[in-house]
């Protein structure tokens, strides 16, 4: 089924390690980014190309949060990851 | 495939086998007394073979080694499974030195443009290259630090020059500790437990009173060209040492009457501070990623602390006692 929604995916060059319950990422520029439990859950999901809606659904399954609020959180999170070059964007399918 | 320790014969003469940071290394060079000669036995890996060129101009100096990681620069390239690493920035001190590691052939060659003493060559190899081999083959993390075995477990003291690393290490020895390894401290983590391999370098001590306070069984092996006392590592068996209980990352000394202030580091703070204390920081993404993974394993198995020690030398002994007491009471504090 065709979709006009872009899908996001981890940049495969980024490596991650769990330390003390946090997920720490090493960026391509050799900088460190620490994710909390919510961010770690979304990072795990981003192993596969994912739409914001699918990511928000995942949040509602694991946390006590409504879909609209979750979608807002996901959009902000994806914006941060894009600013740090941690994810790639696959164009919307034709 | 296993190899047996002991004397070896090659085309150029007798070669002996040594264990440095857990890596078996075969060399034909005469080694200083503080190098570790293992007992006969079976080894897990084939040994690496060390070859050296440029030794003709001997007796130049060990100044390049003393210049340390803050005054030298590393450049690294990799092709077809071979790493070429050049230590420069100390040309007036006997450099540059080029190391070539053939990973598949397990051969390490050293080219000394300016020449150096045999002991200097082995110190370079022990400090710089064997930790890299250990990092790649065993997932170890080599830190700019000193490892002291105390009654609260092995403590690794890291920090920049002037932070009091050597003085605190000596104070830990005076409190009953034993020097295991110095510059670098190579930590290997397996099964959620971090252990430390003995290295091949003596601890350099600056405090003039240190020789007088060392307990029995600790031997000084002389002084270096700067007049610092050299304390030999306490030679262990072939197995890795007891578990590392803590890594202390020293910040610059501070004024005040409090002997030591310790703050537990967690998560990204622990990893980034450990990465900043890596002994060799080559701008090679693959080696950096390996070190990151190793740092995470260490941070998950060892308590990592930011620590500042008083600049009052009279309080350093109390600081050492307080650290051991704190770790003994609750290593996870």
Interface residues (C-beta under 8 A of the other chain):
Chain A: X15 X17 X18 X19 X20 X21 X22 X24 X26 X28 X30 X32 X33 X34
Chain B: X266 X267 X268 X270 X271 X272 X275 X285 X288 X289 X292 X293 X295 X296 X297 X299 X300
